[in-house]
Amino acid sequence: MEKEKFLIKNEFVSSEETVSIINPYSSEIVRQVYKTNSEHIDTSLDYLTNIFKKYKKTPAYLKADLLNVIAKKIEQKKEDLAYIITLETGKPIKLSRIEVDRAIFTFRTGAEEARRIDGETIQLDQLKGSEGKFGIIRRFPIGVILAITPWNFPINLVAHKISPAL
């Protein structure tokens, strides 16, 4: 059985140790994956922190385009992804397909929101002396995030974290 590598700095890498992914329904080993370690995490964080400095200046239309590309790539691999979800979680293929559809929808919705995340204004004239004053709320990217997702909805819950973060 071929071992699955993981992605760091846009490269697939391996490690010394592997972990078995077991289908909870059949108890059969679905695949072997390489196990990450603290060095991998540090390398990823350094890389992502540097990428963020550039990414935070990305205009909204390019962020929307990126989210739409992600949705399209998921859609192109929908059946394969649904099959993998079924193998790894033991859920029926019908529910895995629904999960993939929801992830596609989440990224497309994220693309729409990226184009209209304007911020807001609020009236500040609620006390004497603040007549004619208002505040402006604007959203700014703050940095790299860590998202931990459970095993039972592996692509959809990841989409719910990544899409708004992008």
C-alpha positions in Angstrom: 0.0 0.0 0.0 1.4 3.4 -1.1 1.8 5.9 1.7 0.2 9.3 1.4 2.5 12.3 1.7 1.4 15.7 3.2 1.8 19.2 1.8 4.3 21.7 3.2 5.5 24.8 1.3 3.7 23.6 -1.8 5.7 20.3 -1.8 4.6 16.8 -0.9 6.8 15.5 1.9 7.1 12.4 4.0 8.4 11.5 7.5 9.8 8.6 9.5 6.5 7.5 10.9 3.2 6.5 9.4 -0.3 6.2 10.7 -3.0 3.9 9.5 -6.4 5.3 8.4 -9.0 2.7 9.4 -12.5 2.5 8.1 -14.7 2.6 11.3 -17.3 0.5 9.6 -15.2 -2.4 8.3 -12.1 -2.0 10.5 -10.0 -2.3 7.3 -6.9 -0.2 6.7 -7.9 2.3 4.0 -4.4 3.8 3.6 -1.2 4.7 5.3 -0.3 8.4 5.8 3.0 9.9 7.0 2.8 11.4 10.4 3.8 15.0 10.9 6.0 16.2 13.8 6.8 19.5 15.5 9.5 20.3 12.9 6.9 20.1 10.1 4.6 22.3 12.0 7.3 24.9 12.6 8.3 24.9 9.0 4.7 25.3 7.9 4.1 28.2 10.3 7.2 30.0 9.2 6.3 29.5 5.5 2.7 30.6 6.1 3.6 33.6 8.1 5.8 34.8 5.3 3.2 34.1 2.7 0.6 36.0 4.8 2.6 39.2 4.6 2.1 39.2 0.8 -1.4 37.6 0.8 -2.9 40.2 3.2 -2.5 42.8 0.4 -4.3 40.7 -2.2 -7.4 42.5 -3.6 -10.8 41.2 -3.0 -11.4 40.1 -6.6 -8.3 37.9 -6.5 -9.4 36.3 -3.2 -12.8 35.6 -4.7 -11.2 34.1 -7.8 -9.1 31.8 -5.6 -12.1 30.6 -3.7 -13.9 29.9 -6.9 -10.9 27.9 -8.2 -11.0 25.9 -5.0 -14.7 25.2 -5.5 -14.2 24.2 -9.1 -11.3 21.8 -8.3 -13.4 20.1 -5.6 -16.2 19.8 -8.0 -14.0 18.2 -10.6 -12.9 15.6 -8.0 -16.3 15.2 -6.4 -16.7 11.5 -6.9 -13.2 10.7 -5.8 -13.5 12.9 -2.7 -16.8 11.3 -1.8 -15.3 7.9 -2.1 -12.4 8.7 0.1 -14.7 10.3 2.7 -16.8 7.1 2.7 -13.7 4.9 3.1 -12.2 7.0 5.9 -15.4 7.7 7.9 -17.6 4.7 7.1 -20.5 7.0 6.1 -22.8 6.1 3.2 -21.6 7.4 -0.2 -24.8 9.4 -0.6 -24.0 11.4 2.5 -20.3 11.8 1.4 -21.5 13.3 -1.9 -23.8 15.7 0.0 -20.8 16.7 2.1 -18.7 17.4 -0.9 -21.5 19.5 -2.4 -21.7 21.5 0.8 -18.0 22.2 0.7 -18.3 23.4 -2.9 -21.2 25.7 -1.9 -19.1 27.0 1.1 -16.2 28.0 -1.1 -18.5 29.6 -3.7 -20.3 31.5 -0.9 -16.9 32.6 0.4 -16.1 33.9 -3.0 -19.2 36.0 -3.1 -18.6 37.3 0.4 -15.0 38.2 -0.4 -16.3 40.7 -3.0 -18.7 42.5 -0.6 -17.0 42.4 2.8 -17.1 46.2 3.1 -17.2 46.8 6.9 -19.8 49.1 8.4 -20.4 52.4 10.0 -22.0 53.1 13.4 -23.4 56.2 14.9 -21.4 57.6 17.8 -23.8 60.4 18.7 -25.5 58.6 21.5 -24.0 60.9 24.2 -23.9 64.7 24.5 -20.8 66.1 22.9 -20.6 63.4 20.2 -23.0 65.0 17.8 -22.1 64.3 14.1 -19.6 61.6 15.0 -19.6 58.1 13.5 -17.2 55.2 13.6 -16.0 53.1 10.7 -15.5 49.3 11.2 -13.2 47.8 8.6 -12.0 44.2 8.5 -8.3 43.4 8.2 -6.5 40.1 7.9 -4.7 39.4 11.2 -2.6 36.4 10.5 -2.2 32.7 10.1 -5.0 30.6 11.7 -5.0 27.1 13.2 -8.1 25.2 12.6 -8.8 21.8 14.1 -11.6 19.8 12.5 -13.2 16.6 13.6 -13.1 13.4 11.5 -16.8 13.1 10.8 -17.1 15.8 8.1 -13.5 16.0 6.8 -14.0 18.3 3.8 -17.0 20.3 4.8 -15.8 21.4 8.2 -12.4 22.3 6.7 -14.2 24.4 4.1 -16.0 26.2 6.9 -12.7 27.2 8.4 -10.6 27.9 5.2 -13.2 29.8 3.1 -13.8 32.6 5.7 -10.1 32.8 6.5 -9.2 33.4 2.9 
